[in-house]
Amino acid sequence: MIPAAFDYAAPSTVDEAVRELVDAGEDAKVLGGGQSLLPVLRMRLATPTKLIDLGRIPELRGIREDGNALVIGAMTTHYDLQRDPLIDAHATLLGKATATVADPQVRHRGTFGGSLAHADPAGDLLAPVLAMDAELVVSGMDGRRTIPAAEFFVDLFTTALRPGEILVEVRVPKHTGWHAHYEKFNRVAQAWSMVAVAAAVHTEGGTITEARVGLTNMASVPVRARAVESALVGQPATAESVRAAAEHAAEGTDPAADSNADVEYRQHLAKVLTGRALTAALGS
């Protein structure tokens, strides 16, 4: 199917992109990697009056260190993020989750910021960003502002971005020396997660000193498994501790029922996958 006609702009700076977006009005769309937007355009489920392509803005790409944080440009592709040595050293959880996104073709074209701004609760990068206490930096006509990940995801496909704002970068606190794993369950390869778990733990002398667990597709937004985290801290890094903590995984969640799974099945998956993710993380 052929998309409906639209105007097109390819600005070279963030300021130009913001002006284009504001001038175009509420019916405009921002194009990142296009892996979610282009199929929707082809099916005419969206008919924007203008498309603002961010692909020619160099400052939106790349990964750098800034003190105790990594700064990831919104237009950094999944492929570049996955193979970056800074991610491997300081944000292992993010790298492991990125490796599960769709297929190699999508990972070469899709962008980190595009996935987050799309805010699909089944998306694989939302829960890791939430678990790592990342901050998202957005730019608008009034300048830039920083939004904690816990406040950025508002509802199904809805974020805290205001009209005329663009996500420009994500600041991820360094988790150097942490053990991490992303455990995903889907019916077929390359499909969206029915449920997934992003787990990161820090240990000292065989004891778990800190824990971060994020859940994918267990509500209309990614959620932290706070009860699991509390149950882990101070406990020995053993299979028994993991099993006991994982039993709390579904607490505070609100999964949807659909053609893939009912609520009870998703809650069961959350417990099983949390156990697997934590076991794999502690074994890494």
Solvent accessible surface area in square Angstrom, and as a share of the most:
residue,aa,sasa,rsa
1,M,151,0.67
2,I,134,0.68
3,P,45,0.28
4,A,27,0.21
5,A,103,0.80
6,F,70,0.29
7,D,93,0.48
8,Y,114,0.43
9,A,12,0.10
10,A,30,0.23
11,P,9,0.05
12,S,60,0.39
13,T,53,0.31
14,V,5,0.03
15,D,92,0.48
16,E,61,0.27
17,A,1,0.00
18,V,3,0.02
19,R,119,0.43
20,E,53,0.24
21,L,20,0.10
22,V,63,0.36
23,D,120,0.62
24,A,29,0.23
25,G,35,0.33
26,E,169,0.76
27,D,79,0.41
28,A,11,0.09
29,K,85,0.36
30,V,52,0.30
31,L,21,0.10
32,G,21,0.20
33,G,12,0.11
34,G,7,0.06
35,Q,68,0.30
36,S,40,0.26
37,L,29,0.15
38,L,78,0.39
39,P,58,0.36
40,V,43,0.25
41,L,4,0.02
42,R,140,0.51
43,M,106,0.48
44,R,123,0.45
45,L,131,0.65
46,A,18,0.14
47,T,84,0.49
48,P,6,0.04
49,T,73,0.43
50,K,44,0.18
51,L,5,0.03
52,I,0,0.00
53,D,22,0.11
54,L,9,0.04
55,G,29,0.28
56,R,158,0.58
57,I,1,0.01
58,P,105,0.66
59,E,101,0.45
60,L,2,0.01
61,R,108,0.39
62,G,37,0.36
63,I,27,0.14
64,R,125,0.46
65,E,85,0.38
66,D,58,0.30
67,G,61,0.59
68,N,130,0.67
69,A,13,0.10
70,L,0,0.00
71,V,4,0.02
72,I,0,0.00
73,G,6,0.06
74,A,5,0.04
75,M,5,0.02
76,T,4,0.02
77,T,16,0.09
78,H,4,0.02
79,Y,80,0.31
80,D,56,0.29
81,L,0,0.00
82,Q,72,0.32
83,R,156,0.57
84,D,31,0.16
85,P,103,0.65
86,L,41,0.21
87,I,2,0.01
88,D,108,0.56
89,A,50,0.38
90,H,30,0.14
91,A,0,0.00
92,T,37,0.21
93,L,2,0.01
94,L,0,0.00
95,G,12,0.12
96,K,73,0.31
97,A,0,0.00
98,T,0,0.00
99,A,42,0.33
100,T,42,0.25
101,V,20,0.11
102,A,32,0.25
103,D,29,0.15
104,P,74,0.47
105,Q,131,0.58
106,V,37,0.21
107,R,37,0.13
108,H,95,0.42
109,R,162,0.59
110,G,3,0.03
111,T,5,0.03
112,F,0,0.00
113,G,3,0.03
114,G,31,0.29
115,S,34,0.22
116,L,0,0.00
117,A,38,0.29
118,H,63,0.28
119,A,2,0.02
120,D,18,0.09
121,P,11,0.07
122,A,10,0.08
123,G,7,0.07
124,D,10,0.05
125,L,2,0.01
126,L,3,0.02
127,A,1,0.01
128,P,0,0.00
129,V,1,0.00
130,L,14,0.07
131,A,0,0.00
132,M,1,0.01
133,D,70,0.36
134,A,1,0.01
135,E,69,0.31
136,L,0,0.00
137,V,11,0.06
138,V,0,0.00
139,S,5,0.03
140,G,12,0.11
141,M,120,0.54
142,D,153,0.79
143,G,38,0.37
144,R,126,0.46
145,R,66,0.24
146,T,69,0.40
147,I,7,0.04
148,P,53,0.34
149,A,2,0.01
150,A,72,0.56
151,E,110,0.49
152,F,0,0.00
153,F,14,0.06
154,V,84,0.49
155,D,67,0.35
156,L,94,0.47
157,F,101,0.42
158,T,61,0.35
159,T,22,0.13
160,A,28,0.21
161,L,46,0.23
162,R,142,0.52
163,P,137,0.86
164,G,12,0.12
165,E,22,0.10
166,I,7,0.03
167,L,9,0.04
168,V,3,0.02
169,E,28,0.13
170,V,0,0.00
171,R,61,0.22
172,V,0,0.00
173,P,48,0.30
174,K,55,0.23
175,H,16,0.07
176,T,76,0.44
177,G,55,0.53
178,W,33,0.12
179,H,52,0.23
180,A,2,0.02
181,H,47,0.21
182,Y,10,0.04
183,E,35,0.16
184,K,42,0.18
185,F,64,0.27
186,N,38,0.19
187,R,153,0.56
188,V,99,0.57
189,A,86,0.67
190,Q,110,0.49
191,A,32,0.25
192,W,147,0.52
193,S,2,0.01
194,M,6,0.02
195,V,0,0.00
196,A,0,0.00
197,V,0,0.00
198,A,0,0.00
199,A,0,0.00
200,A,3,0.02
201,V,0,0.00
202,H,41,0.18
203,T,34,0.19
204,E,110,0.49
205,G,92,0.88
206,G,46,0.45
207,T,51,0.30
208,I,0,0.00
209,T,49,0.29
210,E,70,0.31
211,A,2,0.01
212,R,51,0.19
213,V,0,0.00
214,G,0,0.00
215,L,0,0.00
216,T,1,0.01
217,N,25,0.13
218,M,0,0.00
219,A,19,0.15
220,S,48,0.31
221,V,32,0.18
222,P,8,0.05
223,V,28,0.16
224,R,30,0.11
225,A,3,0.02
226,R,138,0.50
227,A,33,0.25
228,V,0,0.00
229,E,14,0.06
230,S,85,0.55
231,A,35,0.27
232,L,0,0.00
233,V,70,0.40
234,G,50,0.48
235,Q,80,0.35
236,P,66,0.42
237,A,36,0.28
238,T,54,0.31
239,A,56,0.44
240,E,109,0.49
241,S,14,0.09
242,V,5,0.03
243,R,145,0.53
244,A,63,0.49
245,A,1,0.00
246,A,6,0.05
247,E,108,0.48
248,H,69,0.31
249,A,0,0.00
250,A,15,0.12
251,E,97,0.44
252,G,84,0.81
253,T,22,0.13
254,D,110,0.57
255,P,7,0.05
256,A,69,0.54
257,A,65,0.51
258,D,75,0.39
259,S,116,0.75
260,N,61,0.31
261,A,7,0.05
262,D,73,0.38
263,V,48,0.27
264,E,118,0.53
265,Y,81,0.31
266,R,4,0.02
267,Q,57,0.25
268,H,103,0.46
269,L,10,0.05
270,A,0,0.00
271,K,67,0.28
272,V,51,0.29
273,L,1,0.01
274,T,0,0.00
275,G,14,0.14
276,R,125,0.46
277,A,0,0.00
278,L,0,0.00
279,T,80,0.46
280,A,39,0.30
281,A,0,0.00
282,L,40,0.20
283,G,68,0.66
284,S,83,0.53
